Amino acid sequence: MAQCLSKIPCSKCGSSDGLQPFLSEDGVVTGFCFSCSTFHKDPYGDNKPDLSAVKVKSQADIQAEIDEIRECGYVGLYRNIPAEYWKRYGVRAS
């Protein structure tokens, strides 16, 4: 599974934060601009960041975060929306 690294300006459409570079499992960085729907083979160009500082979460890390969220209770009555609607869509709060 690829990991989003940041949001950067797109060189094609000029969007200030539409281009999202992704780091794949094999260490290749590609990007996709969600503003102009364009694939970028080399999104950073000559300004590549230090990829050794990127922490890729393991399945155990992801499961630990999910378990932590599941410990939170469901939202009660909020903004005049009944609790059963929040629970139906899995909205939780700590």
Secondary structure, 3 states (H helix, E strand, C coil): CCEECCCECCCCCCCCCCEEEEECCCCCEEEEECCCCEEECCCCCCCCCCHHHCCCCCHHHHHHHHHHHHHCEECCCECCECHHHHHHCCCEEC
